[in-house]
Amino acid sequence: MVSINVKEIKHNIYGKCLELTNGIVDLIITIDTGPRVVRYGFIGRENEFCEEAPITLPVGKEEWRLMGGHRLWHSPEVYPRSYYPDNEPVECSEVEGGVKVSQKVEPWVQIKKEMEIFLVESSSKVKIAHHLTNKNAWPVELAAWALTVMAPGGLEIVPQPRQYTGLLPNRVIALWPYSRMNDPRVYWGERYILLKQDPEISNPFKFGIANQDGWAAYLNHGNLFIKRFNHQVDAKYPDYSVSYETYINNYILEMESLSPLTLLEPEATVSHVEEWELIEDVAKNYKNEIEVKDEDILEEIIKKSICC
C-alpha cells in the first residue's frame, strides 16, 4: 500500500528541510528558512523547480534572497514590504497527507504566512493551501500571491480567453515597464500565450492576464508541470485585475497565481489554493520537445493532460 512519507533531511544549500514523498514524486520544504518548496520532481529525476537563483535585495539590515522554488507573498508588490526576508526558521508539523509550515509574524509588515502542503497517494498531484493572516490593528487590502520559480530551459503555456463577447473585449493583458511586446521569447498565439525560457537572453519580461481557465503549464525535461487555481469571475484582482502573472529572465521563469484582493480585518485570514500535477514524458514523441509556435501539437498535449 502506498503511503505518504515525511522525514527530516539536511539540504546542501538550505540546511534543515522536510522531504515529502509517495514513492512517485518528492518535494523538499525548507524549515531553517522560508517557508519554501525548493524541489518537486519525479524521484531520481530532475528538479522541475529552480533550486537556487542569485538575486538578493537589501531590506533594512537584512537581505532578501530569491533562492528559488515555491513561495508565498502578498500583493500588490511594493519594495520593501513585499520583500521582507524569510531567513528565519519556520514552525512545522505533520498533517494528514502532508505538512504544515508557518512563518513567524513579519515584523513591521505584521502579516503571518502559512502553507499546508498535501501529497496525493499513488499520484504526482499536490495541493497547497496558502494562508495570510492580518496581525495588524487595522484592516489591510491584499491578495495572496503564490509564486513558483521554475528550472531554466522550459516552455510555458498560458491559455487565452476564448469566450465570445460580441462587440465587447474579452481579455486584459498587463505589461510591466521593462517588457517588450516584440520579445523573441514570447509568442502571442491564437489559443495560447507561449513563453520560452532562454538562458542566453538576460533582459526581464513580465505579463499578467485574467486567466479564466484557471491553469498554466510548463514543459521541461520532457515533463509537463501543471499549476491549477480558482479564477473568480467578476472579482477584483491586483495589477489591472489579473489572476495570473509570469516573469522571466536568463535563469528562471516564474509562474504566479493570485487570489482576489481582500480587505482583511485584524486577525482574519485569506486563503488561496493551488493544485500541482506533473505528467511524465509528454514530449517523448516529438523532436527537440516542442517548437514555440506549434499550437496544434500543444493543443493535442493539453487535451490529453489538462482538459477534455
SULNOR-V394535 format. One record per residue. N is the residue number from 1. RES is the residue in one small letter. PHI is phi in degrees with one decimal (NA if undefined). PSI is psi in whole degrees, -180 to 180 (none if undefined). D_FIRST is the distance of its C-alpha to the first C-alpha in Angstrom with 1 decimal. Layout:
N&RES&PHI&PSI&D_FIRST  N&RES&PHI&PSI&D_FIRST
This chain:
1&m&NA&130&0.0  2&v&-74.1&137&3.8  3&s&-134.8&164&6.4  4&i&-90.2&126&10.2  5&n&-112.8&132&12.2  6&v&-123.2&128&15.9  7&k&-145.1&155&18.5  8&e&-85.2&136&22.2  9&i&-132.3&169&23.8  10&k&-108.6&116&27.4  11&h&-88.7&142&28.4  12&n&-69.8&-16&31.5  13&i&-110.4&-44&33.2  14&y&-108.0&8&31.9  15&g&73.5&-137&31.2  16&k&-67.6&127&28.6  17&c&-140.2&168&25.7  18&l&-109.8&136&22.1  19&e&-105.2&127&19.4  20&l&-117.9&122&16.6  21&t&-147.4&155&13.7  22&n&-125.4&15&10.4  23&g&88.0&-8&10.8  24&i&-110.8&-54&13.0  25&v&-125.2&163&15.8  26&d&-135.6&150&17.2  27&l&-125.1&147&19.9  28&i&-121.7&125&22.5  29&i&-117.4&127&24.4  30&t&-73.6&144&27.7  31&i&-129.0&-16&28.7  32&d&-77.7&-14&31.9  33&t&-156.4&167&33.3  34&g&113.6&-149&32.4  35&p&-82.4&140&30.1  36&r&-137.9&149&29.2  37&v&-104.9&108&26.1  38&v&-99.2&-5&27.3  39&r&-145.9&141&24.5  40&y&-150.7&122&22.2  41&g&-176.5&169&21.2  42&f&-66.9&142&18.9  43&i&-58.4&130&17.8  44&g&81.4&0&20.7  45&r&-116.6&-173&22.9  46&e&-61.8&151&25.7  47&n&-78.6&123&25.7  48&e&-74.3&-17&26.6  49&f&-96.2&151&28.4  50&c&-73.0&123&31.7  51&e&-86.4&-27&31.1  52&e&-149.7&128&34.7  53&a&-130.1&130&37.8  54&p&-85.5&53&41.3  55&i&-115.2&129&42.7  56&t&-134.2&151&44.0  57&l&-138.1&137&46.4  58&p&-73.8&134&48.5  59&v&-132.0&100&48.0  60&g&63.4&-128&50.6  61&k&-92.2&1&50.3  62&e&-110.0&-176&46.6  63&e&-137.0&125&44.9  64&w&-86.8&136&42.2  65&r&-117.3&131&40.0  66&l&-62.3&-41&38.2  67&m&63.8&-63&35.6  68&g&128.3&-175&33.3  69&g&71.2&-155&29.9  70&h&-109.5&136&29.4  71&r&-139.9&170&31.6  72&l&-118.9&128&33.1  73&w&-125.3&-180&36.8  74&h&-125.5&137&39.2  75&s&-106.8&155&41.7  76&p&-72.2&153&44.6  77&e&-76.2&128&44.8  78&v&-143.1&133&47.6  79&y&-95.2&130&48.4  80&p&-98.6&0&48.0  81&r&-56.5&-47&46.1  82&s&-65.1&-24&43.1  83&y&-100.1&23&42.9  84&y&-60.4&127&42.7  85&p&-60.2&141&40.9  86&d&-111.6&56&37.3  87&n&-96.3&-2&37.8  88&e&-94.8&156&37.0  89&p&-60.7&152&33.8  90&v&-111.0&158&31.6  91&e&-81.2&141&29.9  92&c&-140.1&150&26.1  93&s&-154.8&152&23.5  94&e&-81.7&139&19.8  95&v&-124.9&168&19.1  96&e&-60.8&117&16.1  97&g&84.2&7&14.2  98&g&176.4&-150&16.8  99&v&-138.8&159&20.2  100&k&-123.3&131&23.8  101&v&-126.3&134&26.8  102&s&-130.4&129&30.4  103&q&-85.7&150&33.7  104&k&-62.1&155&36.8  105&v&-58.0&130&39.3  106&e&-65.2&120&41.3  107&p&-58.7&146&44.8  108&w&72.0&-54&47.5  109&v&-71.9&-38&45.2  110&q&62.3&39&43.6  111&i&-117.9&135&40.4  112&k&-103.4&130&37.0  113&k&-109.0&136&34.0  114&e&-140.1&148&30.3  115&m&-133.0&134&27.1  116&e&-110.3&125&23.8  117&i&-119.2&116&21.1  118&f&-117.1&134&17.8  119&l&-111.5&130&15.0  120&v&-80.4&137&13.1  121&e&-67.1&145&9.3  122&s&58.5&32&9.2  123&s&-158.0&161&12.9  124&s&-84.7&-2&15.9  125&k&-72.9&141&17.3  126&v&-130.7&143&18.7  127&k&-120.9&130&20.9  128&i&-123.6&121&23.7  129&a&-101.4&120&26.1  130&h&-102.1&133&29.4  131&h&-128.6&132&31.8  132&l&-120.0&127&35.5  133&t&-117.7&131&37.4  134&n&-84.5&113&41.2  135&k&-102.0&10&42.7  136&n&-75.3&169&46.2  137&a&-90.2&6&48.9  138&w&-141.8&161&49.5  139&p&-67.1&150&47.6  140&v&-133.9&130&46.2  141&e&-90.4&124&45.6  142&l&-157.4&172&42.6  143&a&-129.5&143&39.6  144&a&-71.2&138&36.1  145&w&-132.6&109&35.8  146&a&-104.1&115&32.5  147&l&-117.5&128&33.3  148&t&-119.7&118&31.1  149&v&-90.8&114&32.8  150&m&-92.6&155&31.7  151&a&-63.9&151&32.2  152&p&-69.7&162&35.5  153&g&95.4&0&36.2  154&g&-99.0&180&34.4  155&l&-122.6&122&35.6  156&e&-92.4&143&35.1  157&i&-124.1&119&35.3  158&v&-122.4&123&36.6  159&p&-71.7&141&37.4  160&q&-84.2&143&41.0  161&p&-59.6&138&41.8  162&r&-120.0&0&42.8  163&q&-69.1&145&44.2  164&y&-87.6&128&47.8  165&t&-124.0&24&50.2  166&g&65.3&-125&53.5  167&l&-86.7&0&56.0  168&l&-96.8&154&53.9  169&p&-68.9&156&51.7  170&n&-125.2&11&47.9  171&r&-159.6&154&46.6  172&v&-125.9&131&47.5  173&i&-118.7&124&46.7  174&a&-97.0&136&47.3  175&l&-124.7&142&48.5  176&w&-89.5&158&49.1  177&p&-56.1&-31&52.5  178&y&-86.2&-3&51.4  179&s&-84.1&130&49.7  180&r&-103.0&128&51.7  181&m&-61.0&-28&51.4  182&n&-98.0&21&52.1  183&d&-57.4&128&49.4  184&p&-67.2&-13&48.4  185&r&-82.3&-10&44.7  186&v&-109.9&136&44.7  187&y&-123.1&114&44.9  188&w&-86.0&82&45.9  189&g&-79.8&172&44.6  190&e&-68.9&-40&45.2  191&r&-106.6&-27&41.6  192&y&-139.8&152&40.0  193&i&-98.6&124&41.2  194&l&-113.7&137&39.9  195&l&-132.2&118&40.1  196&k&-98.9&122&39.8  197&q&-76.0&122&39.2  198&d&-124.0&111&41.9  199&p&-62.2&-12&42.3  200&e&-91.1&-8&46.0  201&i&-114.7&117&47.0  202&s&-93.0&-24&47.2  203&n&-67.3&142&48.7  204&p&-77.0&160&46.4  205&f&-149.3&138&45.7  206&k&-147.3&138&44.1  207&f&-140.1&161&44.0  208&g&-133.6&154&42.6  209&i&-149.0&150&42.1  210&a&-75.2&95&41.3  211&n&-85.1&85&38.0  212&q&-69.5&-23&37.9  213&d&-76.6&-19&34.9  214&g&72.3&32&32.7  215&w&-154.7&158&31.1  216&a&-148.1&159&32.0  217&a&-139.1&159&30.4  218&y&-137.6&120&30.9  219&l&-99.8&117&30.7  220&n&-155.1&150&30.5  221&h&57.6&21&29.2  222&g&81.5&-5&28.7  223&n&-104.4&156&25.9  224&l&-113.8&115&26.5  225&f&-91.4&128&25.8  226&i&-117.9&129&26.3  227&k&-112.0&120&27.4  228&r&-114.6&148&27.7  229&f&-158.4&170&29.7  230&n&-98.0&114&31.9  231&h&-90.3&124&35.5  232&q&-98.1&113&37.8  233&v&-62.8&137&40.8  234&d&72.8&2&44.1  235&a&-79.1&157&42.7  236&k&-92.5&124&44.6  237&y&-114.3&166&42.9  238&p&-70.3&171&44.3  239&d&54.4&59&46.2  240&y&65.8&29&48.0  241&s&63.9&54&45.1  242&v&-107.7&139&42.4  243&s&-98.3&-7&38.7  244&y&-143.2&136&37.6  245&e&-135.1&156&39.2  246&t&-144.4&141&38.7  247&y&-127.6&143&40.5  248&i&-141.2&144&41.0  249&n&-143.8&-155&42.9  250&n&-83.5&-5&42.9  251&y&-132.6&-3&39.7  252&i&-145.2&165&37.4  253&l&-133.7&130&36.6  254&e&-109.8&127&35.7  255&m&-105.1&123&33.9  256&e&-131.7&119&34.9  257&s&-110.1&154&34.2  258&l&-131.8&151&36.2  259&s&-86.2&165&36.3  260&p&-61.4&155&39.7  261&l&-62.3&135&42.4  262&t&-132.9&133&42.3  263&l&-82.5&102&45.0  264&l&-93.0&116&42.9  265&e&-72.1&161&44.7  266&p&-54.3&132&44.5  267&e&72.0&1&41.2  268&a&-83.4&159&39.7  269&t&-127.5&137&36.5  270&v&-109.7&140&35.8  271&s&-123.5&150&32.3  272&h&-143.9&126&31.2  273&v&-110.7&133&27.7  274&e&-117.0&151&26.6  275&e&-123.5&132&23.5  276&w&-111.4&152&22.7  277&e&-148.2&144&21.1  278&l&-124.3&120&21.3  279&i&-109.1&126&21.8  280&e&-82.5&137&22.1  281&d&53.6&44&25.3  282&v&-73.1&-21&27.0  283&a&-105.2&16&30.4  284&k&-66.9&-20&29.9  285&n&-91.7&5&32.4  286&y&-121.0&138&35.1  287&k&-71.2&136&37.4  288&n&54.6&41&37.5  289&e&58.7&-120&34.8  290&i&-128.6&135&36.8  291&e&-70.3&146&40.5  292&v&-56.4&-38&41.2  293&k&-96.2&13&43.2  294&d&-88.9&72&41.1  295&e&-67.3&-30&40.2  296&d&-65.0&-43&39.7  297&i&-66.1&-42&36.9  298&l&-63.0&-39&35.3  299&e&-61.3&-39&35.6  300&e&-63.9&-46&33.8  301&i&-64.9&-42&30.9  302&i&-65.7&-41&30.9  303&k&-62.5&-34&30.9  304&k&-78.8&-34&27.8  305&s&-103.5&-31&25.9  306&i&-116.3&-47&27.3  307&c&-146.7&164&29.2  308&c&-84.3&none&30.4
